Amino acid sequence: MLKLKDIHTYYGNIHALKGINIEINEGEIVSLIGANGAGKSTTLMTTCGIIPAKRGSVEFKGEDITHLSPDKIVALGLSQVPEGRRIFPFLTVAENLDMGAFLRNDKDEIAKDLGYVYGLFPILAERKSQTGGTLSGGEQQMLAISRALMARPTVLLLDEPSLGLAPIIVKQIFSIIKQINKDHGTTIFIVEQNANLALKAANRGYVMENGAITITDTGANLLVNEDIKKAYLGI
C-alpha cells in the first residue's frame, strides 16, 4: 500500500533521513517509534510531499508520488493528522469537518462519513457549532482525526496522537484508532513517542534512531525486545 525506498531528506545541510526503507501493507497498523528528533515526523512530512525527498522514492498503491504536491497526494487517498493537531481554531467543528471533505463531491457519501465520525466521537456532534479553538486538547485531537477521515483515506497517517493529552484520553484515542482500522480496513501508520501504546496497537513496528531505521519486527516482538524495553519502555 505504501513504500518508502532509500529516502534521504534534508533540512538545509542537515541530513534528516538517511536512506530509510519502510513498507506498509494494506489493512495494517504500523508504528514508527524513536526518541524526539529521530526523524519520525520528517518521515511523515516526506511521505505527504510537504518536505520533498532529495533522493529515493515514495510509492502509494504502486504509483510513484515522490514529487506530487500534498493536495494531489490527499486526493489519491492518503491523509495525515499532523503533530499538534492544527485544526482551524476559528472555524466551527462542523466547518473543520467540511474542510476535510473539501476535495470530494459525493454528497451522500460525505453525509455517511459525517455520521460515522460523529458516532466515533459523540462529543463532536454535541459541539458541532462550537469553534475548534475552544475545544479541549483531547477534543481537538478527535476533531483532527475526524477531519482526516472526512477525506475518506485508504491510508491514515498519525503524527504523535498522544502528545499533550491526559492518559485516559490517550487510551480512548488509541482504542478509536484500532476501531477505524477494524471498521473500514483503513491502513494506519502511527508515529509516536509512547512506544508502549504504539506497539500494542501495531501489527508491525519500525524503530528509528538519528534518521535511520535500526530495527523492524512485529509489534508484539518489539514489546518484549530487551533493547526496546530499556530504551523506550522504561523497563
CORRA-V433644 format. One record per pair of residues at least 12 apart in sequence whose C-alpha atoms are under 10 Angstrom apart, sorted by the first residue. I is the first residue (numbers start at 1). J is the second residue. D is the distance in Angstrom with one decimal. If there is no record, write none. Layout:
<<I | J | D> <I | J | D>>
This chain:
<<1 | 23 | 7.8> <1 | 24 | 5.9> <1 | 25 | 5.1> <1 | 26 | 5.2> <1 | 27 | 8.6> <1 | 28 | 9.4> <1 | 59 | 7.9> <1 | 60 | 5.7> <1 | 61 | 4.7> <1 | 62 | 7.2> <1 | 63 | 9.6> <1 | 154 | 8.8> <1 | 155 | 8.0> <1 | 187 | 8.1> <2 | 22 | 8.0> <2 | 23 | 5.9> <2 | 24 | 5.1> <2 | 25 | 6.8> <2 | 26 | 8.2> <2 | 47 | 9.0> <2 | 58 | 7.5> <2 | 59 | 5.7> <2 | 60 | 4.6> <2 | 61 | 6.3> <2 | 62 | 7.8> <2 | 63 | 9.3> <2 | 64 | 10.0> <2 | 78 | 9.5> <2 | 155 | 8.2> <2 | 187 | 9.2> <2 | 189 | 9.5> <3 | 21 | 7.4> <3 | 22 | 5.7> <3 | 23 | 4.5> <3 | 24 | 6.3> <3 | 25 | 8.6> <3 | 47 | 9.1> <3 | 57 | 8.1> <3 | 58 | 5.8> <3 | 59 | 5.0> <3 | 60 | 6.5> <3 | 61 | 8.5> <3 | 62 | 8.3> <3 | 63 | 9.7> <3 | 64 | 9.4> <4 | 19 | 9.2> <4 | 20 | 7.0> <4 | 21 | 5.2> <4 | 22 | 5.0> <4 | 23 | 6.4> <4 | 24 | 8.9> <4 | 43 | 9.1> <4 | 46 | 9.4> <4 | 47 | 7.7> <4 | 56 | 7.6> <4 | 57 | 6.0> <4 | 58 | 4.7> <4 | 59 | 6.5> <4 | 60 | 8.9> <4 | 64 | 9.9> <4 | 66 | 9.3> <5 | 19 | 7.5> <5 | 20 | 6.6> <5 | 21 | 4.8> <5 | 22 | 6.9> <5 | 23 | 8.4> <5 | 55 | 9.1> <5 | 56 | 5.5> <5 | 57 | 5.3> <5 | 58 | 6.4> <5 | 59 | 8.1> <6 | 18 | 7.7> <6 | 19 | 4.1> <6 | 20 | 5.0> <6 | 21 | 5.4> <6 | 22 | 8.8> <6 | 53 | 9.7> <6 | 55 | 7.2> <6 | 56 | 4.7> <6 | 57 | 6.9> <6 | 58 | 9.0> <7 | 19 | 4.6> <7 | 20 | 5.1> <7 | 21 | 6.8> <7 | 22 | 9.2> <7 | 43 | 8.7> <7 | 46 | 8.6> <7 | 47 | 9.6> <7 | 52 | 9.7> <7 | 53 | 6.3> <7 | 54 | 7.6> <7 | 55 | 5.7> <7 | 56 | 4.4> <7 | 57 | 6.2> <7 | 58 | 7.8> <7 | 66 | 9.8> <7 | 212 | 9.7> <8 | 20 | 7.1> <8 | 21 | 10.0> <8 | 43 | 9.7> <8 | 46 | 9.3> <8 | 52 | 9.2> <8 | 53 | 5.7> <8 | 54 | 5.6> <8 | 55 | 5.0> <8 | 56 | 6.3> <8 | 57 | 9.1> <8 | 211 | 9.0> <8 | 212 | 9.7> <9 | 39 | 9.5> <9 | 42 | 7.9> <9 | 43 | 8.5> <9 | 45 | 9.9> <9 | 46 | 7.4> <9 | 51 | 7.6> <9 | 52 | 6.9> <9 | 53 | 4.7> <9 | 54 | 5.4> <9 | 55 | 7.1> <9 | 56 | 8.9> <9 | 211 | 9.1> <10 | 42 | 9.3> <10 | 51 | 8.5> <10 | 52 | 8.6> <10 | 53 | 7.5> <10 | 54 | 6.9> <10 | 55 | 9.6> <11 | 42 | 9.6> <11 | 51 | 8.6> <15 | 39 | 9.8> <15 | 54 | 9.9> <15 | 210 | 9.4> <15 | 211 | 7.8> <16 | 37 | 9.0> <16 | 38 | 8.1> <16 | 39 | 6.1> <16 | 40 | 9.6> <16 | 42 | 7.4> <16 | 43 | 9.0> <16 | 210 | 7.6> <16 | 211 | 5.4> <16 | 212 | 8.7> <17 | 38 | 8.8> <17 | 39 | 6.4> <17 | 40 | 9.0> <17 | 42 | 7.5> <17 | 43 | 7.4> <17 | 46 | 9.4> <17 | 53 | 8.7> <17 | 54 | 9.7> <17 | 55 | 9.9> <17 | 208 | 9.7> <17 | 209 | 9.8> <17 | 210 | 7.9> <17 | 211 | 4.3> <17 | 212 | 6.3> <17 | 213 | 9.2> <18 | 39 | 9.4> <18 | 55 | 9.5> <18 | 210 | 8.3> <18 | 211 | 5.4> <18 | 212 | 5.4> <18 | 213 | 8.6> <19 | 55 | 8.2> <19 | 56 | 7.5> <19 | 211 | 8.2> <19 | 212 | 6.8> <19 | 213 | 8.5> <20 | 43 | 8.8> <20 | 56 | 8.8> <20 | 208 | 9.0> <20 | 211 | 7.6> <20 | 212 | 5.7> <20 | 213 | 6.0> <20 | 214 | 9.4> <21 | 56 | 9.3> <21 | 57 | 9.6> <21 | 58 | 9.6> <21 | 206 | 9.8> <21 | 212 | 8.8> <21 | 213 | 7.4> <22 | 43 | 9.7> <22 | 58 | 9.5> <22 | 205 | 9.8> <22 | 206 | 7.9> <22 | 213 | 8.4> <22 | 216 | 9.1> <23 | 59 | 9.5> <23 | 206 | 9.8> <24 | 60 | 9.7> <24 | 155 | 9.5> <24 | 187 | 8.0> <24 | 188 | 8.5> <24 | 189 | 7.8> <24 | 204 | 8.8> <24 | 205 | 9.9> <25 | 61 | 9.6> <25 | 155 | 9.9> <25 | 187 | 7.5> <25 | 188 | 9.5> <25 | 204 | 10.0> <26 | 61 | 9.1> <26 | 154 | 8.5> <26 | 155 | 8.4> <26 | 185 | 7.9> <26 | 186 | 7.8> <26 | 187 | 5.7> <26 | 188 | 8.9> <27 | 154 | 8.8> <27 | 155 | 8.6> <27 | 181 | 7.0> <27 | 182 | 8.5> <27 | 184 | 8.8> <27 | 185 | 5.0> <27 | 186 | 5.7> <27 | 187 | 4.4> <27 | 188 | 7.5> <27 | 203 | 9.6> <28 | 155 | 9.5> <28 | 181 | 7.8> <28 | 182 | 9.9> <28 | 185 | 8.1> <28 | 186 | 7.8> <28 | 187 | 5.1> <28 | 188 | 6.3> <28 | 189 | 8.1> <28 | 202 | 7.6> <28 | 203 | 6.2> <28 | 204 | 7.9> <29 | 155 | 9.7> <29 | 156 | 9.5> <29 | 177 | 9.1> <29 | 178 | 8.1> <29 | 181 | 7.4> <29 | 185 | 9.7> <29 | 186 | 8.6> <29 | 187 | 6.0> <29 | 188 | 4.7> <29 | 189 | 5.9> <29 | 190 | 7.5> <29 | 198 | 9.3> <29 | 199 | 9.4> <29 | 201 | 7.1> <29 | 202 | 4.8> <29 | 203 | 5.4> <29 | 204 | 6.9> <29 | 205 | 8.6> <29 | 219 | 9.5> <30 | 157 | 9.8> <30 | 187 | 8.3> <30 | 188 | 6.3> <30 | 189 | 4.9> <30 | 190 | 6.2> <30 | 191 | 8.7> <30 | 198 | 8.5> <30 | 199 | 8.2> <30 | 201 | 8.2> <30 | 202 | 5.1> <30 | 203 | 5.9> <30 | 204 | 5.0> <30 | 205 | 5.4> <30 | 206 | 7.8> <30 | 218 | 8.9> <30 | 219 | 8.1> <31 | 157 | 10.0> <31 | 158 | 9.4> <31 | 188 | 8.4> <31 | 189 | 5.8> <31 | 190 | 4.6> <31 | 191 | 5.8> <31 | 192 | 7.2> <31 | 193 | 9.9> <31 | 195 | 8.5> <31 | 197 | 9.7> <31 | 198 | 5.9> <31 | 199 | 6.4> <31 | 200 | 9.4> <31 | 201 | 8.1> <31 | 202 | 5.8> <31 | 203 | 8.2> <31 | 204 | 6.6> <31 | 205 | 4.6> <31 | 206 | 6.3> <31 | 207 | 8.5> <31 | 216 | 9.9> <31 | 218 | 9.7> <31 | 219 | 7.9> <32 | 44 | 10.0> <32 | 159 | 9.7> <32 | 189 | 7.6> <32 | 190 | 6.1> <32 | 191 | 4.8> <32 | 192 | 6.5> <32 | 193 | 8.6> <32 | 195 | 8.6> <32 | 198 | 8.0> <32 | 199 | 8.7> <32 | 202 | 9.5> <32 | 204 | 9.0> <32 | 205 | 5.8> <32 | 206 | 4.8> <32 | 207 | 5.9> <32 | 208 | 7.0> <32 | 213 | 9.2> <32 | 216 | 9.2> <33 | 160 | 9.8> <33 | 190 | 8.4> <33 | 191 | 6.1> <33 | 192 | 5.5> <33 | 193 | 5.9> <33 | 194 | 7.8> <33 | 195 | 6.0> <33 | 196 | 9.5> <33 | 198 | 7.7> <33 | 199 | 8.4> <33 | 205 | 7.5> <33 | 206 | 6.3> <33 | 207 | 5.1> <33 | 208 | 6.2> <33 | 209 | 8.9> <33 | 213 | 9.8> <33 | 228 | 9.9> <33 | 232 | 8.4> <34 | 191 | 8.6> <34 | 192 | 7.6> <34 | 193 | 6.2> <34 | 194 | 9.1> <34 | 195 | 7.8> <34 | 206 | 8.6> <34 | 207 | 5.7> <34 | 208 | 5.0> <34 | 209 | 6.1> <34 | 210 | 8.8> <34 | 211 | 9.6> <34 | 213 | 9.4> <34 | 214 | 9.9> <34 | 228 | 9.8> <34 | 231 | 9.1> <34 | 232 | 7.6> <35 | 192 | 9.2> <35 | 193 | 6.6> <35 | 194 | 9.7> <35 | 195 | 9.6> <35 | 207 | 9.3> <35 | 208 | 7.8> <35 | 209 | 7.1> <35 | 210 | 8.7> <35 | 231 | 8.9> <35 | 232 | 7.9> <36 | 192 | 9.5> <36 | 193 | 7.3> <36 | 209 | 9.4> <36 | 210 | 9.6> <37 | 208 | 9.8> <37 | 209 | 8.6> <37 | 210 | 7.4> <37 | 211 | 8.4> <38 | 207 | 9.5> <38 | 208 | 6.1> <38 | 209 | 5.1> <38 | 210 | 4.7> <38 | 211 | 5.4> <38 | 212 | 8.0> <38 | 213 | 9.6> <39 | 191 | 9.9> <39 | 208 | 7.2> <39 | 209 | 7.6> <39 | 210 | 6.7> <39 | 211 | 5.0> <39 | 212 | 8.0> <39 | 213 | 9.7> <40 | 159 | 8.3> <40 | 160 | 9.3> <40 | 190 | 9.5> <40 | 191 | 6.1> <40 | 192 | 8.0> <40 | 193 | 9.2> <40 | 207 | 9.3> <40 | 208 | 7.1> <40 | 209 | 9.0> <40 | 210 | 9.6> <40 | 211 | 7.9> <40 | 212 | 9.7> <41 | 82 | 8.7> <41 | 83 | 7.8> <41 | 158 | 9.4> <41 | 159 | 6.5> <41 | 160 | 8.3> <41 | 190 | 10.0> <41 | 191 | 6.9> <41 | 192 | 9.0> <42 | 159 | 9.9> <42 | 211 | 8.9> <43 | 159 | 9.9> <43 | 191 | 8.8> <43 | 211 | 8.9> <44 | 80 | 7.9> <44 | 81 | 9.8> <44 | 82 | 8.8> <44 | 157 | 7.2> <44 | 158 | 8.4> <44 | 159 | 7.4> <44 | 189 | 8.9> <44 | 190 | 9.2> <44 | 191 | 7.9> <45 | 70 | 9.4> <45 | 80 | 8.9> <45 | 82 | 8.9> <45 | 157 | 9.9> <45 | 159 | 9.5> <46 | 58 | 8.3> <46 | 66 | 8.2> <46 | 67 | 9.9> <46 | 70 | 9.8> <47 | 59 | 8.8> <47 | 60 | 9.2> <47 | 65 | 8.4> <47 | 66 | 7.6> <47 | 70 | 9.2> <47 | 73 | 9.0> <47 | 78 | 9.2> <47 | 80 | 9.5> <47 | 157 | 9.3> <48 | 65 | 8.7> <48 | 66 | 8.6> <48 | 67 | 9.8> <48 | 68 | 8.6> <48 | 69 | 8.1> <48 | 70 | 5.7> <48 | 71 | 8.9> <48 | 72 | 9.5> <48 | 73 | 6.5> <48 | 74 | 7.9> <48 | 78 | 7.7> <48 | 79 | 7.9> <48 | 80 | 7.5> <48 | 157 | 9.1> <49 | 65 | 8.0> <49 | 66 | 6.8> <49 | 67 | 6.9> <49 | 68 | 6.4> <49 | 69 | 5.8> <49 | 70 | 5.1> <49 | 71 | 8.9> <49 | 72 | 9.3> <49 | 73 | 7.5> <49 | 74 | 9.9> <50 | 67 | 9.9> <50 | 68 | 9.6> <50 | 69 | 7.6> <50 | 70 | 6.2> <50 | 71 | 9.8> <51 | 70 | 9.6> <52 | 66 | 7.2> <52 | 67 | 7.0> <52 | 68 | 9.1> <52 | 69 | 9.3> <53 | 66 | 7.1> <53 | 67 | 8.3> <54 | 66 | 9.6> <60 | 73 | 8.9> <60 | 76 | 8.5> <60 | 77 | 9.0> <60 | 78 | 8.4> <60 | 155 | 9.2> <61 | 76 | 9.2> <61 | 77 | 9.6> <61 | 154 | 9.7> <61 | 155 | 10.0> <63 | 76 | 9.9> <71 | 103 | 8.6> <72 | 103 | 9.6> <74 | 103 | 8.5> <74 | 148 | 9.4> <74 | 151 | 7.6> <74 | 152 | 9.5> <74 | 153 | 7.7> <74 | 154 | 10.0> <74 | 155 | 9.7> <75 | 102 | 9.8> <75 | 103 | 6.7> <75 | 104 | 8.4> <75 | 151 | 7.9> <75 | 152 | 9.4> <75 | 153 | 8.6> <76 | 151 | 9.8> <76 | 152 | 10.0> <76 | 153 | 8.0> <76 | 154 | 8.6> <76 | 155 | 9.7> <77 | 151 | 7.4> <77 | 152 | 6.9> <77 | 153 | 4.3> <77 | 154 | 5.2> <77 | 155 | 6.4> <77 | 156 | 8.5> <78 | 148 | 9.0> <78 | 149 | 9.9> <78 | 151 | 8.5> <78 | 152 | 8.6> <78 | 153 | 5.2> <78 | 154 | 6.2> <78 | 155 | 4.9> <78 | 156 | 6.1> <78 | 157 | 7.5> <78 | 187 | 9.6> <78 | 188 | 9.9> <79 | 100 | 9.4> <79 | 145 | 9.6> <79 | 147 | 9.4> <79 | 148 | 5.7> <79 | 149 | 7.6> <79 | 150 | 9.4> <79 | 151 | 7.1> <79 | 152 | 8.3> <79 | 153 | 5.8> <79 | 154 | 8.2> <79 | 155 | 6.5> <79 | 156 | 5.2> <79 | 157 | 6.1> <79 | 158 | 8.7> <79 | 188 | 9.9> <80 | 144 | 9.1> <80 | 145 | 8.5> <80 | 147 | 9.6> <80 | 148 | 6.4> <80 | 149 | 9.3> <80 | 153 | 9.2> <80 | 155 | 8.6> <80 | 156 | 5.9> <80 | 157 | 4.5> <80 | 158 | 5.9> <80 | 159 | 7.5> <80 | 188 | 10.0> <80 | 189 | 9.3> <80 | 190 | 9.9> <81 | 141 | 8.6> <81 | 143 | 9.7> <81 | 144 | 6.0> <81 | 145 | 5.9> <81 | 146 | 9.1> <81 | 147 | 8.3> <81 | 148 | 6.3> <81 | 149 | 9.3> <81 | 156 | 7.6> <81 | 157 | 6.0> <81 | 158 | 4.9> <81 | 159 | 6.1> <81 | 160 | 8.8> <81 | 161 | 8.0> <81 | 190 | 9.7> <82 | 141 | 9.6> <82 | 144 | 8.0> <82 | 145 | 9.2> <82 | 148 | 9.6> <82 | 157 | 8.1> <82 | 158 | 6.6> <82 | 159 | 5.2> <82 | 160 | 7.8> <82 | 161 | 8.4> <83 | 141 | 9.5> <83 | 144 | 9.8> <83 | 158 | 7.7> <83 | 159 | 4.8> <83 | 160 | 5.6> <83 | 161 | 7.1> <83 | 162 | 9.4> <83 | 163 | 7.7> <83 | 191 | 9.3> <83 | 192 | 9.8> <84 | 137 | 9.2> <84 | 140 | 9.2> <84 | 141 | 8.2> <84 | 144 | 9.4> <84 | 159 | 8.3> <84 | 160 | 7.8> <84 | 161 | 8.2> <84 | 162 | 9.6> <84 | 163 | 7.2> <84 | 164 | 8.4> <85 | 137 | 8.6> <85 | 138 | 9.6> <85 | 140 | 6.6> <85 | 141 | 5.7> <85 | 142 | 8.9> <85 | 143 | 8.3> <85 | 144 | 5.6> <85 | 145 | 8.4> <85 | 158 | 9.7> <85 | 159 | 8.7> <85 | 160 | 9.1> <85 | 161 | 8.1> <85 | 163 | 9.2> <86 | 132 | 9.8> <86 | 133 | 9.8> <86 | 140 | 8.5> <86 | 141 | 8.9> <86 | 143 | 9.8> <86 | 144 | 7.3> <87 | 132 | 6.7> <87 | 133 | 7.9> <87 | 140 | 7.0> <87 | 141 | 8.5> <87 | 143 | 7.4> <87 | 144 | 6.0> <87 | 145 | 9.8> <87 | 147 | 8.4> <88 | 131 | 8.4> <88 | 132 | 6.3> <88 | 133 | 7.4> <88 | 140 | 9.7> <88 | 143 | 9.9> <88 | 144 | 9.3> <89 | 130 | 9.9> <89 | 131 | 6.2> <89 | 132 | 4.5> <89 | 133 | 3.9> <89 | 134 | 7.5> <89 | 135 | 8.9> <89 | 140 | 9.2> <90 | 130 | 9.3> <90 | 131 | 5.6> <90 | 132 | 6.3> <90 | 133 | 6.3> <90 | 134 | 8.8> <91 | 129 | 9.0> <91 | 130 | 8.1> <91 | 131 | 5.2> <91 | 132 | 6.1> <91 | 133 | 8.1> <92 | 127 | 8.4> <92 | 128 | 6.4> <92 | 129 | 5.4> <92 | 130 | 5.1> <92 | 131 | 3.8> <92 | 132 | 5.5> <92 | 133 | 8.5> <92 | 134 | 9.4> <93 | 124 | 6.8> <93 | 125 | 8.3> <93 | 126 | 9.7> <93 | 127 | 6.8> <93 | 128 | 4.6> <93 | 129 | 6.1> <93 | 130 | 6.0> <93 | 131 | 5.9> <93 | 132 | 5.6> <93 | 133 | 9.3> <93 | 134 | 9.9> <93 | 135 | 9.1> <93 | 139 | 10.0> <93 | 140 | 9.1> <93 | 143 | 7.1> <93 | 144 | 9.8> <93 | 146 | 9.8> <93 | 147 | 9.2> <94 | 114 | 9.1> <94 | 124 | 8.4> <94 | 125 | 8.4> <94 | 127 | 8.5> <94 | 128 | 4.9> <94 | 129 | 6.5> <94 | 130 | 8.3> <94 | 131 | 8.8> <94 | 132 | 9.1> <94 | 143 | 9.5> <94 | 147 | 9.4> <95 | 128 | 8.2> <95 | 129 | 8.5> <95 | 130 | 9.7> <95 | 131 | 8.7> <95 | 132 | 9.1> <95 | 147 | 9.5> <96 | 128 | 9.3> <96 | 131 | 8.9> <96 | 132 | 7.6> <96 | 143 | 7.7> <96 | 144 | 8.4> <96 | 146 | 9.0> <96 | 147 | 6.4> <96 | 148 | 9.9> <96 | 150 | 9.7> <97 | 110 | 9.9> <97 | 113 | 9.9> <97 | 114 | 7.7> <97 | 117 | 9.3> <97 | 128 | 9.2> <97 | 143 | 7.6> <97 | 144 | 8.6> <97 | 145 | 9.7> <97 | 146 | 6.9> <97 | 147 | 4.8> <97 | 148 | 8.2> <97 | 149 | 8.8> <97 | 150 | 6.5> <97 | 151 | 9.2> <98 | 110 | 8.9> <98 | 114 | 8.9> <98 | 147 | 7.7> <98 | 150 | 7.6> <98 | 151 | 9.4> <99 | 147 | 7.2> <99 | 148 | 9.2> <99 | 150 | 8.3> <99 | 151 | 8.8> <100 | 144 | 9.1> <100 | 145 | 9.8> <100 | 146 | 8.0> <100 | 147 | 4.6> <100 | 148 | 5.7> <100 | 149 | 7.3> <100 | 150 | 5.0> <100 | 151 | 5.4> <100 | 152 | 8.8> <101 | 113 | 9.4> <101 | 114 | 9.5> <101 | 147 | 7.7> <101 | 148 | 8.4> <101 | 149 | 8.5> <101 | 150 | 5.0> <101 | 151 | 4.9> <101 | 152 | 7.9> <102 | 150 | 8.7> <102 | 151 | 7.6> <103 | 150 | 9.8> <103 | 151 | 7.4> <104 | 150 | 9.0> <104 | 151 | 7.2> <104 | 152 | 9.0> <109 | 150 | 9.8> <109 | 152 | 9.4> <110 | 150 | 7.1> <110 | 151 | 8.7> <110 | 152 | 8.7> <111 | 150 | 9.5> <112 | 150 | 9.7> <113 | 146 | 9.3> <113 | 149 | 7.8> <113 | 150 | 6.3> <113 | 151 | 9.0> <113 | 152 | 7.7> <114 | 146 | 8.5> <114 | 147 | 9.4> <114 | 149 | 9.0> <114 | 150 | 7.0> <116 | 146 | 9.1> <116 | 149 | 9.4> <116 | 150 | 9.4> <116 | 180 | 9.9> <117 | 142 | 9.1> <117 | 143 | 8.9> <117 | 145 | 8.9> <117 | 146 | 5.7> <117 | 147 | 8.7> <117 | 149 | 7.6> <117 | 150 | 8.1> <117 | 180 | 9.7> <118 | 143 | 9.8> <118 | 146 | 8.3> <120 | 142 | 8.9> <120 | 146 | 8.6> <120 | 176 | 7.1> <120 | 177 | 10.0> <120 | 179 | 8.8> <120 | 180 | 8.7> <121 | 139 | 8.6> <121 | 142 | 6.8> <121 | 143 | 8.4> <121 | 145 | 9.9> <121 | 146 | 8.3> <121 | 173 | 9.8> <121 | 176 | 8.8> <123 | 139 | 7.7> <123 | 142 | 9.1> <123 | 143 | 9.8> <124 | 139 | 7.4> <124 | 140 | 9.3> <124 | 142 | 7.9> <124 | 143 | 7.1> <124 | 146 | 9.2> <127 | 139 | 9.7> <128 | 143 | 10.0> <132 | 144 | 9.7> <136 | 165 | 9.5> <137 | 163 | 9.3> <137 | 164 | 7.4> <137 | 165 | 6.5> <137 | 166 | 9.0> <137 | 169 | 9.4> <138 | 161 | 9.5> <138 | 162 | 8.9> <138 | 163 | 9.6> <138 | 164 | 8.6> <138 | 165 | 6.1> <138 | 166 | 7.8> <138 | 168 | 9.8> <138 | 169 | 6.2> <138 | 170 | 8.1> <138 | 172 | 9.5> <138 | 173 | 8.4> <139 | 165 | 9.8> <139 | 169 | 9.1> <141 | 161 | 7.1> <141 | 162 | 8.6> <141 | 163 | 9.3> <141 | 164 | 10.0> <141 | 165 | 8.8> <141 | 169 | 9.6> <141 | 170 | 9.8> <141 | 173 | 8.2> <142 | 161 | 9.4> <142 | 169 | 9.7> <142 | 172 | 9.8> <142 | 173 | 7.4> <142 | 176 | 9.3> <144 | 158 | 9.7> <144 | 161 | 9.5> <145 | 157 | 9.5> <145 | 158 | 8.1> <145 | 161 | 8.8> <145 | 173 | 9.2> <145 | 176 | 9.7> <145 | 177 | 9.0> <149 | 180 | 9.2> <149 | 186 | 9.7> <152 | 184 | 9.8> <152 | 186 | 9.1> <153 | 186 | 7.3> <153 | 187 | 8.6> <153 | 188 | 9.7> <154 | 181 | 10.0> <154 | 184 | 8.8> <154 | 185 | 8.1> <154 | 186 | 5.3> <154 | 187 | 6.1> <154 | 188 | 8.5> <155 | 181 | 9.8> <155 | 185 | 9.4> <155 | 186 | 5.9> <155 | 187 | 4.6> <155 | 188 | 5.6> <155 | 189 | 7.4> <156 | 177 | 9.7> <156 | 180 | 9.7> <156 | 181 | 9.4> <156 | 186 | 7.0> <156 | 187 | 6.2> <156 | 188 | 4.8> <156 | 189 | 6.3> <156 | 190 | 8.3> <157 | 187 | 8.7> <157 | 188 | 6.0> <157 | 189 | 4.9> <157 | 190 | 6.0> <157 | 191 | 7.9> <158 | 177 | 9.4> <158 | 188 | 7.6> <158 | 189 | 6.3> <158 | 190 | 4.8> <158 | 191 | 6.1> <158 | 192 | 8.2> <159 | 189 | 8.6> <159 | 190 | 6.2> <159 | 191 | 4.9> <159 | 192 | 6.6> <159 | 193 | 9.6> <160 | 190 | 7.4> <160 | 191 | 5.6> <160 | 192 | 4.6> <160 | 193 | 6.7> <160 | 194 | 8.3> <160 | 198 | 9.7> <161 | 173 | 7.6> <161 | 174 | 8.3> <161 | 177 | 9.7> <161 | 190 | 8.0> <161 | 191 | 8.0> <161 | 192 | 7.0> <161 | 193 | 9.3> <161 | 194 | 9.3> <161 | 198 | 9.8> <162 | 174 | 8.4> <162 | 191 | 9.9> <162 | 192 | 7.4> <162 | 193 | 8.2> <162 | 194 | 7.3> <162 | 197 | 9.3> <162 | 198 | 9.6> <163 | 192 | 8.4> <163 | 193 | 8.3> <163 | 194 | 8.7> <170 | 194 | 9.7> <170 | 197 | 8.8> <171 | 197 | 8.1> <174 | 197 | 7.5> <174 | 198 | 8.1> <174 | 200 | 9.6> <174 | 201 | 7.3> <175 | 197 | 10.0> <175 | 201 | 8.4> <177 | 190 | 9.5> <177 | 201 | 8.4> <178 | 201 | 6.8> <178 | 202 | 8.9> <188 | 202 | 8.9> <189 | 202 | 8.8> <189 | 204 | 9.9> <189 | 205 | 9.5> <190 | 202 | 8.5> <190 | 205 | 9.2> <191 | 205 | 9.9> <191 | 206 | 9.6> <193 | 232 | 8.2> <193 | 233 | 10.0> <194 | 232 | 8.1> <194 | 233 | 8.2> <195 | 207 | 9.6> <195 | 219 | 9.8> <195 | 222 | 9.5> <195 | 223 | 8.5> <195 | 228 | 8.9> <195 | 229 | 9.3> <195 | 231 | 9.8> <195 | 232 | 6.2> <195 | 233 | 6.5> <195 | 234 | 9.9> <196 | 219 | 9.5> <196 | 222 | 9.5> <196 | 223 | 7.1> <196 | 228 | 9.9> <196 | 229 | 9.0> <196 | 232 | 7.9> <196 | 233 | 6.2> <196 | 234 | 9.5> <197 | 223 | 9.8> <197 | 233 | 9.8> <198 | 219 | 8.2> <198 | 223 | 9.8> <199 | 218 | 8.3> <199 | 219 | 4.7> <199 | 220 | 6.9> <199 | 221 | 9.1> <199 | 222 | 7.2> <199 | 223 | 6.6> <200 | 218 | 9.9> <200 | 219 | 6.3> <200 | 220 | 6.9> <200 | 222 | 9.4> <200 | 223 | 7.6> <201 | 219 | 7.6> <201 | 220 | 9.3> <202 | 218 | 7.6> <202 | 219 | 5.3> <202 | 220 | 8.1> <203 | 217 | 8.9> <203 | 218 | 5.8> <203 | 219 | 5.4> <203 | 220 | 7.7> <203 | 221 | 10.0> <204 | 216 | 7.5> <204 | 217 | 5.8> <204 | 218 | 4.0> <204 | 219 | 4.6> <204 | 220 | 7.9> <204 | 221 | 8.8> <204 | 222 | 8.5> <205 | 217 | 5.7> <205 | 218 | 5.8> <205 | 219 | 5.3> <205 | 220 | 8.9> <205 | 221 | 9.1> <205 | 222 | 7.3> <205 | 223 | 9.7> <206 | 218 | 8.7> <206 | 219 | 8.7> <206 | 222 | 8.8> <207 | 222 | 9.0> <207 | 228 | 8.7> <207 | 232 | 9.9> <215 | 228 | 9.4>>
